[in-house]
């Protein structure tokens, strides 16, 4: 494209000379582009310099005769294998009701009432104005509420406004009204709404009421699997072990066998841990392991053969429950060996969370999983860390951004729970004499700094964010890490046979 002369007519069609019109704007755009390129180049150079300091070449996997522990392999299964598994033939599930998608037929006069409401609605901006306008329609035309199709737009927009203004209780009040009085409209997007209600109830200390809002997930487990998983993991993170176990037991078979659900077998890991939880205690016996193996055989989805073996279960329990000190990777010459060691560390960290942080076993498993994802993703392909654990402020920031992506944006809930996991992991490493007190303090300071940068923005977009402060100043738990949103090569499949 030829360069426009300064005195030539501007190509925007204004009739002005180029120098009097778009020249300055386009020169500024070019400067911004160059500055952005330069900034990216500087960041890339710094990243490369940091990587040279933190990593060294790993031994080729073919040169190592040792085998990687199966559990660690399953947790970092690559995305291609996971997609192939999701396309495998599904067993036939038991019949389940589907959420009705059709809307009632109405007369032309009634259609005009609905159209008129929408026309006025599109002119409105204020939260209170919209709420009052909506309440008027709910009161005057209850029969026509399904025809408004509020689940497509209005409730999400109004909910976003309420959350951004910190008016969570008013938003939940609206959802409860819709759930009770207009279930036909509510059902179409119940996964989002029930997830918000459950998050709010837990955040304000009314956890005992949550079970009453799980009925739709149980009745329609295939309708919104993303929000089903997010709700399950939110509850896991908040010590709702019994409710999660009950929900997962009720829905797992339909989720795993549904042709509409990709990656549904992820739920089996949660079910297996729920089965293990009653037995995970010091002094467990061989009889306990045999009884656990017997219970695992009742799961209708086939598991790996070793999961049914008492010796395998005993070894796993010992990794979780027995204190360890002095973790290192000196003998791990391949990347796979490092990953295997990290998997063992994460299991032992899980026991620490249960004993010292008051986490029930499902909560501890959730935090362990997020910590393991960080430890694996921080290592570049073909490399191994020069030190046992890789933590810098930049690595925590960039790795969490990579592993906690939700489509094109950050899955903020997973990001905060990852910060929490790393914060507590630093304490665990100091306790196990794997890092110094100074190093622990530095890692925790980085987590707090990143948290303080992110959290104010989350309060304006995440209903659940305001209810998760603990004595550290970090959220005490997070909602739902979604297996489909994490960029680790594959979601953890520790137990299932695909």
N, C-alpha and C positions, 0 to 999 in steps of 0.2 A: 504494500500500500504506500503510495507516494506521500511524502511529508507535506502538510498544508503550510503554505506561506503565511507569515504573520499578518500580512495585509490582505490576504485572500478572504472571500466570504466564508464564514464559519459553516462547517458541515452540518451543524445542528438545525440549520434552516431559519435561524433567527433574523437573517438579513444583515447582521453586524459583521464587522471584520473579526477574523479569528483572534487577533490579539486583544480585542475589546470584549470578547465573549468567553470562549471555552479554553483559551490557552492556559491561563493560570490554573484552572481546575485540573486540566489534564497533566500539566507539569507536576502538580502536587500528587496526583495519582501515581505518576511514574516514580516520583521520589519515594512515596510510601511503599511501592512495590519493591524498589531497590533496597530500601531499608529493611523490609521484611525478609528479602532473600539473604541479605547480609546477616540479619539476626539469626535466621535459620542455620546459616553456614557456621556462625560462631557457636551456636548450640550444638551442632553436629560435631564440631572439633572438640568442644569440651566433653561431650558424651564419649567420643572415641578415646580421649586422654584419660577419662575416668575409668573406662572399661579396661584400658591397658593396665591401670594400677590395680584394678579389682580382680581381673580374670587372667587365666593362662590357658594355653591349649590343653584340651583333655586328650587322653589316650583314645584312639579309635576303639569303638565298641567291639570290633572284630578281634582286637588284640587281647581282650579280656575273656578269660574262660569262665569267670564267675557269672551266675545268672542273677538278674534283677528280681527282687521279691515280687511275686505276682500282684499283691495289693497295690504297690507303688506303680507298677505297669498299668494297672486298671485305672488308677486315678489320673494318669497323664496320657491315656489313649488318644491317638490323634483324631482330628475332626473327620477325616475321611472314613475311618472305621466307625465312628459314631453315626455318621449319616447312613452308612451301609446297614448298620444295626437297626436304625429307625425304619429302614425300608423293608426289613425282614418280615415274613408273614406273621400276622398276629393271631393268637388264639381267639376263639369266639368268646366274647364277654356276655355276661348275663344282660338281659334287656334292661335298659334304663330310659327314663323319660327324657324327652328333649324339651328345652325351653321353647314355648310357642313363639314363633317369629311373626305370624300374621297379625294384622290389626283389624278391629271390627269394621264392618261396613256401616256407613252412616249416610244420612240423607244429604241432598245438596245444600239445604239450609244449615245443617250441622257442619258440613264441610266449609261453608262460608264463615261460620263462627271460628273454626280452627285457623283458617287462612288469615282472618282479621287479627286474631291474637298474635300470630307470627309476624305479621306486618308491623304491628306496634312494638313487639318485643325487639325487633332488629334496630329500633331507634334508641333503645335504652342502654345506659352505661353503668349507672350506679348500682351497687349491690342491694341496697335496701329497696330501691325502685323496682328492680327485677324481682326480688323476693315478694314484695307486696303484690305486684302484678300477677305473678304465678299463683300466689295464695288465693287471689280473687277467682282465677279460673278453676282451681281445685275445689273451691267452695261452690261456685255457681254452675259448673258443668262437670261434675265428677264422672259422668258416663263417657265424656269425650276425652278424658285424660289419656287413655292409651293412644288416641289418634294424634296427640301432640308429639309423640315419639321423643319424649324428654331425654331418653337415654342416649340419643344421638348427639346432643349438643348442650341443651340448657343446664342440666344438672352438673355436667362437667365444668361448664363455664362459671356457673354460680359457685360451685365448690372451689374452683381455683381462686375466685375473688375472696371468698371467706378465708381460705388458708393464707393468702397473701396479706390479709388484714389481721391475721391472728385470731379470727373469730370461729375457732374450731367447733365450739359447742353449738353454735347456731347452724352450722353446716350439718353436724350429726343429727340435730333435731329435725332438720328437713329430711334427711335420709330415713330416719326412724318413722317419720310420718308417711313417707312414700312406701316404705316396706310394709307398714301395717295396713294402710288404707288403700293403696294402689299397687298391689303385688304384681299385677299383670304388666305394668309399666316398669316396675323395679326389677323384675326378673331378667329382663333383656340384657342388663349390664350389672347383674348382682355381684359379680366377682369384684369389680372395682369398689362398689358401695360397701359390701360386707367387709372387704379388706380395710377400708377406712374406718368403719365402725369398730371393728375388732382392735385396730391400732389405737384408736382413741380410748376405748375402754381399758386397755392395758396401760396406756400412758397415764390415765388419771386414777389408777389404782383400783379399777373395778374388774379385775381379771376373772373373778368368779362368775361374771355374767357372760363371758365370751362363748361358752358352750351353746348358749341359746341362739347364736348367730352362725352356727356351722351347718344348719340343716340344709340350706340350698347347695352348699358344696357337696354334701353327702348325697343329695338327691340328683344333682346334675354335675357329676365330677368331670365330665368331658367338655362341658360348655366353655369354660375359661381356665384351661390348665395353667396358664402363666400366673394368674392371680391366685389360683389354688396353691401353687408352689410358693409364691411370695407370702401368702398368709401362713402356710405351714412353717416356713422358716422364720417369719416374724415371731410366731408363737414359740418356736424352738429357742430363739435367742432370748426370750423373756421367761424362761423356766416354766413353760406350760406343758411339761412332759406328758402328763396323763391325758390331757385333751388332744395333744398331737397324736399320741399313740392310738387313741380311739378313732380319730379322724382318718389317719393313714390306714389303719386296719380295715376301715369301712370302704375306702375308695381305691386302694392300691390295685386290685385286680382289674377294675374297669379302666383305670388310667394306663396300666401296662399293656392291656390287650386292645385298647381302642386304636383303630387305624387313623384317627384324627389327631392323636397326641404324639408328637415327636419327642423322643427322649424320655418317655414316661417311666422307664425302668429306674430312673434316678430316685424315685420314691422308695424303691426296695432298700436302698442303703439306710434310709430313715427307719423303715420298718424293722430291719435287722438290728439296728442300734436300740430301738424300743424293746425288742425281745431280749437283748443283752443286759439292758439297764438294771433289772431286778437282781441280776447275778453279779454285777460289777461291784465287788466289795472285797476288802482284804480277808484272807482266810477262806476264799472260795475252794471248793473241793472237787474231786474228780466226778463225784455224783452230780454236783451242780452243772459241770460241763456236759455231762451226758444228758441231763434233763434239758439244758439249753439246746443241745443239738436236736433233741426230740421235738422241741417247740419249733425250731427252724424248719423242720421237715413239713410242718403244717402249712407253710407259706406256699401258695398255689403257683408261684412263679419259680422255675428251677433256679437253684443257686449253684455256685461252684462246688464241686464235690468235697473239697477240703473243709468248707464251711460246716459240713455236717459231722466233722471229725472232732472229738473231744480234745485231742492233742493240739490241733490248730487253734481252737478256741482258747485253750489254756495259754499258749504262747502269746496270743494277742492280749489276753487279760494281763499277763505279766508285763508286757510292754507298757500298758496303760497304768498299772497300779504300782509297780516297783520303782522306787526312786533311782535315778541315774545321775551321775556327775561326769563332768569333763567331756562333753560332746565335742568331737572333732571329725574331720574328713581326711585325715592324713593317709589313711589306707584306701581312699576312694579315688582311683586314677581316671575313671571314666565319668562322664556326666550322669549316666544311668546309676552308677554306684552312689554318686552324691545325692541324687533324687531319692534313692532307697534309704539312705541315712536320714534325709530330711523327713521321710515318711515315718520312720521310727521315732524321731524327735517329736513330730507332731502328735503322735499317739501318746507319748509320755507327757507332753504339754497338756493334753486333754485331761489326764489325771490330776495335774496341777490345778487346772481351772476348777475341777470338781471339788478338790480338797481345800483350796486356798481362796477361791473367788466365789464360792457358793453356787456354782453353775450345776444344774442337773445334767444328766448324761447327754441328753439331746442338745442342750445348749452348748455343752463342752465340745460335742462333735461338730456343731456348726462353726464355732470359732476355730477349732482345729483345722477344718476344711479350708477356711479362708486364709489362715496362716500358711498352710501348705501350698496353696495356690501362689501366694506371694513368693515363697522361698524357691519354687520351681521357675516361675516366670522371670525372676530377676536374673537368672543365668542365661547367657547367650548360647545359642546352639553351637555345639562343638567346643565349648569352654567349660572350665571348672573354676570355682572361686579360689583365690590365693589364700583367703582366710575362710574359716568355716561358715560364717554367716555374713551375708552381704547386706549392710545397712548404711546408706547415706541419705541425706535429706532428699537429694535429687532422685535416687533410686526408689525410695518409698513413694514419692510423688508420681513419677512416671510409670512405675510398675502397677500401682493401684489404678491409675488412669487407664492402663491397658487391660487389666484383668476385670475391671468393674464397668466396662462399657455396656450400655443398654442401647442397642441400635447405634445411633450417631451421638448420643449424649451419655453423660456419666450416670450410672446407676448409683445415686447418692447414698442409698441405704447400704449397699454392699461396700461402698467406699468407706463409710464411717465405721462399719463393723470391722473392716480390714485394719483401720487405724487402731481400733480398740484391741484387736488380736495382737498386733505388733507391740503395742504398749505393754500389754501383759506378758507377752513372750520375752521382752527384754528383762522383766522382773524374774521370769522363770529361768532365763539363761544365767543371770547373776546367782540365783539360788542354787543352781546346779554347777556352779563354779566354771561356767563355760565362757563368761565374759567378766570384765571388771566392773566395779561399781561406777566408775567414771563412764565407761562405755554404755552401761545401762541408762544412766542419767541422760546421756547425749541422745540416745535413740528415743527415749520418752519425750525429751524436749522437742525433737523434730515432729513427733506425732502430735503433740499439743499445738505446735505452731501451725501445722497443716490443718488441723481440726479448726483452729480459730480463724483460719482464712476461709474455710469452706462453710462452716456451720451457720453463720448469719444468713447466707443466701439460701440454705436449705430450709430455714424456718419459714421462708416466704413461699416455698413450693412443696414441701413435704409435711403433710399433716402429722405424721408420726415423729418428726424430728424434735419437737419441743418436749417430748416426754421421756428423753433418754439421757439425761445427765446423771452421772454418778459422782462419787466423792473425788474422782480424778479430774472432773471437768470434761470427761469424754462421755459419749452416749453409753448407757449401760447395756444396750443391746440394739440390734438393728433388725429391720424387716428384711425379709425375704431376699436372700441371694437367689437369683434365678439361674438355673443351670443353663438356660439358653442364652444368657446375656454375658457369660464370662468367656474371655478369650484364651484361657488355658486350653491347650490342645485336647479337648474332650472333657466332659464332666465326669466326676468320679463314679466309677462302677466297680466298687470293691467286691461285690458279692454275686452279682447276677451273671448268669450264663446267657450270652446273647446269640 
